[in-house]
Amino acid sequence: MFHALNPKECFLLTLVIIFTVPWLVWRVFKTDRWAPLVVVQIVTGIILGPGLLGAMAPEWHAHVFSAEVIKGINGIAGWAVMLFVFLAGIELDLKAAWTDRRNTLVTAGLALAMPMLASTAAAALALWWLPALQGPKAQAWQTLVGIGMACAVTALPILVLFMQKLGILREALGQRILRYASLDDIAIWAVLALILLDTVRLGRQALFLVVFILLSMALHRLMPRLAPRDRWGVALIWLALCALGGEWSGLHFMVGAFMAGVVIDHEWIGHDVLDQARDWVLMLFMPVFFLSTGLRTDFNSGGATVLGVAALLLVASVGGKLLGAHLAGRWLGWAKGEASIIGWLLQTKALIMIIFASIMLDKQLISADAFTALLLMAVASTMLTIPIVGKRLAALGYKAQVV
């Protein structure tokens, strides 16, 4: 039956699967308490990938997910992730972070440094155990630092969704956590730019940064003068230009997309419109990205070995993040119980880590095995968040809104 399908039919069948299966699992089994829809979509992508479904039904998998179908999926996925990281950049409120800078800098620094150091050490052990984790075009330090930073990431957009569900987004505690995550998001993209620094293309990268700064200044003069209905059009043109510049310079188009969002003042768009745009992107486009991510998972070195690496990185990542939060809490004199809540929320990874790891895989700084281990680690750490934080918030008197 499936061998009679042409490539267009296979592509449409793929869309039916990726929009139907995760939504049904999420809604029928009411997984929100431990796996929000985005997590279910990521897991579905992994199941549909070559490491699981491809191993069980290789001929069917190769036919449905042909090179032509994957090319179409990757095109949609690329645009989806550009929009997503662009919106993530807009969400960063650097003014608020600066207002409470001592608390923010200390917490964000420790919450990033501790898991990065612990995960880099774990990555060194994993690389000794499984040398195939290193990408074919990477030096050892690039692989180690890349994996360490991927494990230290906080996914700001997913964090916003989680805190909405937990009922603390507009509370003082929630706003503090957003400030910590905002600075950490800036740091991870800066580290990524450092890892990707190409001495051959250094001139292009310098030129891109100069032009980016000049155009950003012009954008700040132009946007306030535009009617609200015109601002989205200009913002999308700006996004495409920055993504093109990032790719042309060798930094990667997603780095350019994130930079494009950072210099957009969220007041030009409005919080409500920004929330709606994020929700629409998550619903309409990101499931395709999750599928394309799942199709890149690999268990060539053996499932048990990859699972072992993922477990090692999970322990280092979560443990390091909690340690950083507790150190900050002692230093700054937080109330009892806050350090644990902040540490668990800041270790939420999912999308941003997957995007970060996808770039490293594209640049061949990590192998498919390393990407798979990081993906499994991100899913596990994200699924742990709401069940654990919900109980701790209840003990402090907060009423979660998870249904």
Helices and strands as residue ranges (DSSP letters): G 2-4, H 7-28, G 31-33, H 37-48, H 53-56, H 58-64, H 67-91, H 94-99, H 101-129, G 131-133, H 140-152, H 156-166, H 172-195, H 202-222, G 223-225, H 228-249, H 253-262, H 266-269, H 271-284, H 286-294, H 303-332, H 338-346, H 351-362, H 368-395
